[in-house]
Amino acid sequence: MTYRDKLSKHTRRDIERLKNKASRPATWIGILLYGGTLGLLFVVPIVAGAYLGRWLDTLASGYSVRWTVSLIVLGITVGGYNVFRFLRDHT
């Protein structure tokens, strides 16, 4: 069996696997992992922004929440962009 024959055989097998995978419904564990990934991609930048903003606000004199609010809004924006890119690349 030549290299070309092996390659052709493996390619046909892979195409068949992809066709079978596309026809099967998603499993509950797959949906759970997908949703968890989306949640983490959205929430982690918000929480990181809140903690960083709070720390920066404690460095300023007086009472201020300017950094906290600003970085939470930035975290929401970054998290939304992360989810958008993930969905665009994985659907």
C-alpha positions as CSV (number, residue, x, y, z in Angstrom):
1,M,0.0,0.0,0.0
2,T,1.5,3.3,-1.1
3,Y,1.5,6.5,0.9
4,R,-1.1,8.0,-1.4
5,D,-3.5,5.0,-0.8
6,K,-3.0,5.4,3.0
7,L,-3.7,9.1,2.8
8,S,-6.8,8.5,0.7
9,K,-8.1,5.8,3.1
10,H,-7.6,8.0,6.2
11,T,-9.2,11.0,4.5
12,R,-12.3,9.0,3.6
13,R,-12.5,7.7,7.1
14,D,-12.2,11.3,8.5
15,I,-14.9,12.6,6.2
16,E,-17.2,9.8,7.3
17,R,-16.6,10.6,10.9
18,L,-17.4,14.3,10.3
19,K,-20.6,13.4,8.6
20,N,-21.6,11.1,11.4
21,K,-20.8,13.7,14.0
22,A,-22.8,16.4,12.3
23,S,-25.9,14.1,12.3
24,R,-25.7,13.3,16.0
25,P,-27.4,15.6,18.5
26,A,-25.3,17.3,21.1
27,T,-24.9,15.6,24.5
28,W,-25.9,17.2,27.7
29,I,-22.3,17.3,28.9
30,G,-21.2,19.0,25.7
31,I,-23.9,21.6,26.1
32,L,-22.9,22.1,29.8
33,L,-19.2,22.5,28.9
34,Y,-20.1,24.9,26.1
35,G,-22.3,27.0,28.3
36,G,-19.7,27.0,31.1
37,T,-17.0,28.2,28.7
38,L,-19.3,31.0,27.5
39,G,-20.0,32.0,31.1
40,L,-16.4,32.1,32.1
41,L,-15.4,34.1,29.0
42,F,-18.0,36.7,30.0
43,V,-17.7,36.8,33.8
44,V,-13.9,36.6,34.4
45,P,-13.1,40.0,32.8
46,I,-16.0,41.6,34.8
47,V,-14.7,40.2,38.1
48,A,-11.1,41.1,37.3
49,G,-12.2,44.6,36.5
50,A,-14.1,44.9,39.7
51,Y,-11.2,43.7,41.9
52,L,-8.6,45.9,40.0
53,G,-10.9,48.9,40.2
54,R,-11.6,48.4,43.9
55,W,-7.8,48.2,44.5
56,L,-7.2,51.4,42.5
57,D,-9.9,53.2,44.4
58,T,-8.4,52.3,47.7
59,L,-5.2,54.0,46.6
60,A,-7.0,57.3,46.0
61,S,-7.7,59.7,48.9
62,G,-11.3,60.0,49.9
63,Y,-14.2,57.9,48.8
64,S,-14.2,57.0,45.2
65,V,-15.8,54.3,43.0
66,R,-14.7,55.8,39.7
67,W,-12.2,53.1,38.9
68,T,-14.4,50.3,40.0
69,V,-17.3,51.3,37.9
70,S,-15.1,52.1,34.9
71,L,-13.4,48.8,35.0
72,I,-16.6,46.9,35.5
73,V,-18.0,48.5,32.3
74,L,-14.7,47.7,30.5
75,G,-15.0,44.1,31.8
76,I,-18.6,43.8,30.4
77,T,-17.3,45.1,27.0
78,V,-14.4,42.7,27.0
79,G,-16.5,39.8,28.1
80,G,-19.1,40.5,25.4
81,Y,-16.3,40.7,22.8
82,N,-14.9,37.4,24.1
83,V,-18.2,35.6,23.8
84,F,-18.8,37.1,20.3
85,R,-15.4,35.9,19.1
86,F,-15.9,32.4,20.6
87,L,-19.3,32.0,19.0
88,R,-18.1,33.3,15.7
89,D,-15.1,30.9,15.7
90,H,-16.9,27.8,17.0
91,T,-20.2,27.7,15.2
